[in-house]
Amino acid sequence: MRIVIAGGHGQIALRLERLLAKRGDEVAGIIRRPEQAGDLLAAGAEPVVCDLESASVEDVARHMEGVDAAVFAAGAGPGSGVGRKDTVDRGAAALFADAAEAAGVRRFLVVSSMGADREPPEGTDPVFAAYLRAKGAADADVRARAGLDWTILRPGRLTDAPGTDRVRLAESTGRDEVSRDDVAAVLAALLDEPGTVGRTLELIGGEVPVTDAVRAAAGG
């Protein structure tokens, strides 16, 4: 399988690239800065320099020719303001989805956020509220696309703790934390599970092995 990941230098993306390369998939990661290429090569991924905030649909679609699946794992990141939450977390997601449709790539995963399905509570930090709204808008855009076999993953609070390979994955899980290692493992498993197409799933740490959790989420 050939997979392209938007936000290829992100913490979850690098973990996912390592997993996919280890199991024999071809993986490319879209990055903004050429100096990030070495980290992708070390993870076993092909670096593709392309700024999703300024590229055209045609530019991105060219990088997706012959691809079997696409993963949107990009984000404006900590320290960015309200404006970039919109241009990256919403705008780049829409652009990436447009490019996938243009290139004929149907399987499409989105790394979203728990809480993106509701208006942020009063008193929420304005930048974080903008982030949640941008993620929610991006999710709604993807769900409306008949040309994509999409799955949206909404992890809980992310940690750098070692993965346990045990999670809770469901339409509603309640709030808790989950390691980035386990998020990457779930994404890898979702790529192989067509039964999760059209599903929006929350993810936290739990007791169920990743493979079994993904199979159960697919109705297996």
Contacts in CASP RR format, 6 or more apart in sequence:
PFRMAT RR
TARGET T0000
AUTHOR 0000-0000-0000
METHOD contacts of the structure
MODEL  1
MRIVIAGGHGQIALRLERLLAKRGDEVAGIIRRPEQAGDLLAAGAEPVVC
DLESASVEDVARHMEGVDAAVFAAGAGPGSGVGRKDTVDRGAAALFADAA
EAAGVRRFLVVSSMGADREPPEGTDPVFAAYLRAKGAADADVRARAGLDW
TILRPGRLTDAPGTDRVRLAESTGRDEVSRDDVAAVLAALLDEPGTVGRT
LELIGGEVPVTDAVRAAAGG
1 25 0 8 1.000
1 26 0 8 1.000
1 68 0 8 1.000
1 69 0 8 1.000
1 191 0 8 1.000
2 25 0 8 1.000
2 26 0 8 1.000
2 27 0 8 1.000
2 28 0 8 1.000
2 66 0 8 1.000
2 67 0 8 1.000
2 68 0 8 1.000
2 69 0 8 1.000
3 20 0 8 1.000
3 25 0 8 1.000
3 26 0 8 1.000
3 27 0 8 1.000
3 28 0 8 1.000
3 67 0 8 1.000
3 68 0 8 1.000
3 69 0 8 1.000
3 70 0 8 1.000
3 71 0 8 1.000
3 191 0 8 1.000
4 27 0 8 1.000
4 28 0 8 1.000
4 29 0 8 1.000
4 30 0 8 1.000
4 48 0 8 1.000
4 63 0 8 1.000
4 64 0 8 1.000
4 67 0 8 1.000
4 69 0 8 1.000
4 70 0 8 1.000
4 71 0 8 1.000
4 105 0 8 1.000
5 13 0 8 1.000
5 16 0 8 1.000
5 17 0 8 1.000
5 27 0 8 1.000
5 28 0 8 1.000
5 29 0 8 1.000
5 30 0 8 1.000
5 45 0 8 1.000
5 70 0 8 1.000
5 71 0 8 1.000
5 73 0 8 1.000
6 29 0 8 1.000
6 30 0 8 1.000
6 52 0 8 1.000
6 70 0 8 1.000
6 71 0 8 1.000
6 72 0 8 1.000
6 73 0 8 1.000
6 74 0 8 1.000
6 92 0 8 1.000
6 93 0 8 1.000
6 96 0 8 1.000
7 13 0 8 1.000
7 29 0 8 1.000
7 30 0 8 1.000
7 31 0 8 1.000
7 52 0 8 1.000
7 72 0 8 1.000
7 73 0 8 1.000
7 74 0 8 1.000
7 75 0 8 1.000
8 14 0 8 1.000
8 17 0 8 1.000
8 29 0 8 1.000
8 30 0 8 1.000
8 31 0 8 1.000
8 36 0 8 1.000
8 40 0 8 1.000
8 45 0 8 1.000
8 73 0 8 1.000
8 74 0 8 1.000
9 29 0 8 1.000
9 31 0 8 1.000
9 32 0 8 1.000
9 33 0 8 1.000
9 36 0 8 1.000
9 39 0 8 1.000
9 40 0 8 1.000
10 73 0 8 1.000
10 74 0 8 1.000
11 158 0 8 1.000
11 160 0 8 1.000
11 180 0 8 1.000
12 73 0 8 1.000
12 111 0 8 1.000
12 158 0 8 1.000
12 180 0 8 1.000
12 183 0 8 1.000
12 184 0 8 1.000
12 187 0 8 1.000
13 29 0 8 1.000
13 71 0 8 1.000
13 73 0 8 1.000
14 39 0 8 1.000
14 40 0 8 1.000
14 43 0 8 1.000
15 180 0 8 1.000
15 181 0 8 1.000
15 183 0 8 1.000
15 184 0 8 1.000
16 27 0 8 1.000
16 71 0 8 1.000
16 73 0 8 1.000
16 184 0 8 1.000
16 187 0 8 1.000
16 188 0 8 1.000
17 27 0 8 1.000
17 29 0 8 1.000
17 40 0 8 1.000
17 43 0 8 1.000
17 44 0 8 1.000
17 45 0 8 1.000
18 43 0 8 1.000
18 44 0 8 1.000
18 184 0 8 1.000
19 184 0 8 1.000
19 185 0 8 1.000
19 188 0 8 1.000
20 27 0 8 1.000
20 45 0 8 1.000
20 188 0 8 1.000
20 191 0 8 1.000
21 27 0 8 1.000
21 43 0 8 1.000
21 44 0 8 1.000
21 45 0 8 1.000
23 188 0 8 1.000
26 46 0 8 1.000
27 44 0 8 1.000
27 45 0 8 1.000
27 46 0 8 1.000
28 45 0 8 1.000
28 46 0 8 1.000
28 47 0 8 1.000
28 48 0 8 1.000
28 63 0 8 1.000
28 67 0 8 1.000
29 40 0 8 1.000
29 45 0 8 1.000
29 46 0 8 1.000
29 47 0 8 1.000
29 48 0 8 1.000
30 48 0 8 1.000
30 49 0 8 1.000
30 50 0 8 1.000
30 52 0 8 1.000
30 60 0 8 1.000
30 63 0 8 1.000
30 74 0 8 1.000
31 37 0 8 1.000
31 40 0 8 1.000
31 47 0 8 1.000
31 48 0 8 1.000
31 49 0 8 1.000
31 50 0 8 1.000
32 49 0 8 1.000
32 50 0 8 1.000
32 51 0 8 1.000
32 52 0 8 1.000
32 53 0 8 1.000
33 49 0 8 1.000
34 47 0 8 1.000
34 49 0 8 1.000
36 47 0 8 1.000
37 47 0 8 1.000
37 49 0 8 1.000
38 47 0 8 1.000
40 46 0 8 1.000
40 47 0 8 1.000
41 47 0 8 1.000
48 63 0 8 1.000
50 59 0 8 1.000
50 60 0 8 1.000
50 63 0 8 1.000
52 60 0 8 1.000
52 74 0 8 1.000
52 88 0 8 1.000
52 92 0 8 1.000
52 95 0 8 1.000
52 96 0 8 1.000
53 84 0 8 1.000
53 87 0 8 1.000
53 88 0 8 1.000
53 92 0 8 1.000
55 95 0 8 1.000
57 95 0 8 1.000
57 98 0 8 1.000
57 99 0 8 1.000
57 102 0 8 1.000
58 102 0 8 1.000
60 95 0 8 1.000
60 96 0 8 1.000
60 98 0 8 1.000
60 99 0 8 1.000
61 98 0 8 1.000
61 99 0 8 1.000
61 100 0 8 1.000
61 102 0 8 1.000
61 103 0 8 1.000
62 103 0 8 1.000
63 99 0 8 1.000
64 70 0 8 1.000
64 99 0 8 1.000
64 100 0 8 1.000
64 102 0 8 1.000
64 103 0 8 1.000
64 104 0 8 1.000
64 105 0 8 1.000
65 103 0 8 1.000
66 103 0 8 1.000
66 105 0 8 1.000
67 100 0 8 1.000
67 103 0 8 1.000
67 105 0 8 1.000
68 105 0 8 1.000
68 107 0 8 1.000
69 105 0 8 1.000
69 107 0 8 1.000
69 108 0 8 1.000
69 109 0 8 1.000
69 191 0 8 1.000
70 96 0 8 1.000
70 100 0 8 1.000
70 105 0 8 1.000
70 107 0 8 1.000
70 108 0 8 1.000
70 109 0 8 1.000
71 108 0 8 1.000
71 109 0 8 1.000
71 110 0 8 1.000
71 111 0 8 1.000
71 187 0 8 1.000
71 191 0 8 1.000
72 92 0 8 1.000
72 93 0 8 1.000
72 96 0 8 1.000
72 97 0 8 1.000
72 108 0 8 1.000
72 109 0 8 1.000
72 110 0 8 1.000
72 111 0 8 1.000
72 138 0 8 1.000
73 111 0 8 1.000
73 187 0 8 1.000
74 88 0 8 1.000
74 89 0 8 1.000
74 92 0 8 1.000
74 93 0 8 1.000
74 96 0 8 1.000
75 88 0 8 1.000
75 89 0 8 1.000
75 92 0 8 1.000
76 83 0 8 1.000
76 84 0 8 1.000
76 85 0 8 1.000
76 87 0 8 1.000
76 88 0 8 1.000
76 89 0 8 1.000
76 131 0 8 1.000
77 84 0 8 1.000
77 88 0 8 1.000
79 127 0 8 1.000
80 88 0 8 1.000
80 127 0 8 1.000
81 127 0 8 1.000
81 130 0 8 1.000
82 126 0 8 1.000
82 127 0 8 1.000
82 130 0 8 1.000
83 130 0 8 1.000
85 127 0 8 1.000
85 130 0 8 1.000
85 131 0 8 1.000
85 133 0 8 1.000
85 134 0 8 1.000
86 130 0 8 1.000
86 134 0 8 1.000
88 134 0 8 1.000
89 131 0 8 1.000
89 134 0 8 1.000
89 135 0 8 1.000
89 138 0 8 1.000
90 134 0 8 1.000
90 135 0 8 1.000
90 136 0 8 1.000
90 137 0 8 1.000
90 138 0 8 1.000
90 141 0 8 1.000
91 134 0 8 1.000
91 138 0 8 1.000
93 110 0 8 1.000
93 138 0 8 1.000
93 141 0 8 1.000
93 142 0 8 1.000
94 138 0 8 1.000
94 141 0 8 1.000
97 108 0 8 1.000
97 141 0 8 1.000
97 142 0 8 1.000
97 145 0 8 1.000
97 148 0 8 1.000
100 106 0 8 1.000
100 108 0 8 1.000
100 148 0 8 1.000
101 145 0 8 1.000
101 147 0 8 1.000
101 148 0 8 1.000
106 147 0 8 1.000
106 148 0 8 1.000
106 149 0 8 1.000
107 148 0 8 1.000
107 149 0 8 1.000
107 191 0 8 1.000
107 197 0 8 1.000
108 142 0 8 1.000
108 148 0 8 1.000
108 149 0 8 1.000
108 150 0 8 1.000
108 151 0 8 1.000
109 150 0 8 1.000
109 151 0 8 1.000
109 152 0 8 1.000
109 153 0 8 1.000
109 187 0 8 1.000
109 190 0 8 1.000
109 191 0 8 1.000
110 138 0 8 1.000
110 139 0 8 1.000
110 142 0 8 1.000
110 150 0 8 1.000
110 151 0 8 1.000
110 152 0 8 1.000
110 153 0 8 1.000
111 153 0 8 1.000
111 155 0 8 1.000
111 183 0 8 1.000
111 187 0 8 1.000
112 135 0 8 1.000
112 136 0 8 1.000
112 138 0 8 1.000
112 139 0 8 1.000
112 152 0 8 1.000
112 153 0 8 1.000
112 154 0 8 1.000
112 200 0 8 1.000
113 131 0 8 1.000
113 132 0 8 1.000
113 135 0 8 1.000
113 154 0 8 1.000
113 155 0 8 1.000
113 156 0 8 1.000
114 154 0 8 1.000
114 155 0 8 1.000
114 156 0 8 1.000
114 157 0 8 1.000
114 174 0 8 1.000
114 175 0 8 1.000
114 202 0 8 1.000
115 132 0 8 1.000
115 154 0 8 1.000
116 132 0 8 1.000
116 135 0 8 1.000
116 136 0 8 1.000
116 139 0 8 1.000
116 154 0 8 1.000
117 136 0 8 1.000
117 139 0 8 1.000
117 154 0 8 1.000
117 200 0 8 1.000
119 133 0 8 1.000
120 128 0 8 1.000
120 129 0 8 1.000
120 132 0 8 1.000
120 133 0 8 1.000
124 132 0 8 1.000
139 152 0 8 1.000
139 200 0 8 1.000
142 148 0 8 1.000
142 150 0 8 1.000
142 152 0 8 1.000
143 150 0 8 1.000
143 152 0 8 1.000
143 198 0 8 1.000
143 200 0 8 1.000
149 194 0 8 1.000
149 197 0 8 1.000
149 198 0 8 1.000
150 197 0 8 1.000
150 198 0 8 1.000
151 190 0 8 1.000
151 196 0 8 1.000
151 197 0 8 1.000
151 198 0 8 1.000
151 199 0 8 1.000
151 200 0 8 1.000
151 201 0 8 1.000
152 199 0 8 1.000
152 200 0 8 1.000
152 201 0 8 1.000
153 183 0 8 1.000
153 186 0 8 1.000
153 187 0 8 1.000
153 190 0 8 1.000
153 201 0 8 1.000
153 203 0 8 1.000
154 200 0 8 1.000
154 201 0 8 1.000
154 202 0 8 1.000
154 203 0 8 1.000
155 178 0 8 1.000
155 183 0 8 1.000
155 202 0 8 1.000
155 203 0 8 1.000
155 204 0 8 1.000
156 173 0 8 1.000
156 175 0 8 1.000
156 176 0 8 1.000
156 177 0 8 1.000
156 178 0 8 1.000
156 202 0 8 1.000
156 203 0 8 1.000
156 204 0 8 1.000
157 175 0 8 1.000
157 176 0 8 1.000
157 177 0 8 1.000
157 178 0 8 1.000
158 177 0 8 1.000
158 178 0 8 1.000
158 179 0 8 1.000
158 180 0 8 1.000
158 183 0 8 1.000
159 177 0 8 1.000
159 178 0 8 1.000
159 179 0 8 1.000
159 180 0 8 1.000
160 179 0 8 1.000
160 180 0 8 1.000
161 179 0 8 1.000
161 181 0 8 1.000
162 179 0 8 1.000
162 181 0 8 1.000
163 179 0 8 1.000
163 181 0 8 1.000
163 182 0 8 1.000
163 185 0 8 1.000
164 179 0 8 1.000
164 182 0 8 1.000
164 205 0 8 1.000
164 206 0 8 1.000
165 182 0 8 1.000
165 185 0 8 1.000
165 209 0 8 1.000
165 210 0 8 1.000
166 182 0 8 1.000
166 205 0 8 1.000
166 206 0 8 1.000
166 207 0 8 1.000
166 208 0 8 1.000
166 209 0 8 1.000
166 210 0 8 1.000
167 178 0 8 1.000
167 182 0 8 1.000
167 186 0 8 1.000
167 203 0 8 1.000
167 204 0 8 1.000
167 205 0 8 1.000
167 206 0 8 1.000
167 208 0 8 1.000
167 210 0 8 1.000
167 213 0 8 1.000
168 176 0 8 1.000
168 203 0 8 1.000
168 204 0 8 1.000
168 205 0 8 1.000
168 206 0 8 1.000
168 207 0 8 1.000
168 208 0 8 1.000
168 213 0 8 1.000
169 186 0 8 1.000
169 201 0 8 1.000
169 202 0 8 1.000
169 203 0 8 1.000
169 208 0 8 1.000
169 213 0 8 1.000
169 214 0 8 1.000
169 216 0 8 1.000
169 217 0 8 1.000
170 201 0 8 1.000
170 202 0 8 1.000
170 217 0 8 1.000
171 199 0 8 1.000
171 200 0 8 1.000
171 201 0 8 1.000
171 202 0 8 1.000
172 202 0 8 1.000
173 202 0 8 1.000
173 203 0 8 1.000
173 204 0 8 1.000
174 202 0 8 1.000
174 204 0 8 1.000
175 204 0 8 1.000
176 204 0 8 1.000
176 205 0 8 1.000
177 204 0 8 1.000
177 205 0 8 1.000
178 203 0 8 1.000
178 204 0 8 1.000
178 205 0 8 1.000
179 205 0 8 1.000
182 203 0 8 1.000
182 205 0 8 1.000
182 210 0 8 1.000
183 203 0 8 1.000
185 210 0 8 1.000
186 203 0 8 1.000
186 210 0 8 1.000
186 213 0 8 1.000
186 214 0 8 1.000
189 210 0 8 1.000
189 211 0 8 1.000
189 214 0 8 1.000
190 196 0 8 1.000
190 214 0 8 1.000
193 214 0 8 1.000
193 215 0 8 1.000
193 217 0 8 1.000
193 218 0 8 1.000
194 218 0 8 1.000
195 218 0 8 1.000
195 219 0 8 1.000
196 214 0 8 1.000
196 217 0 8 1.000
196 218 0 8 1.000
199 217 0 8 1.000
199 218 0 8 1.000
201 217 0 8 1.000
208 216 0 8 1.000
END
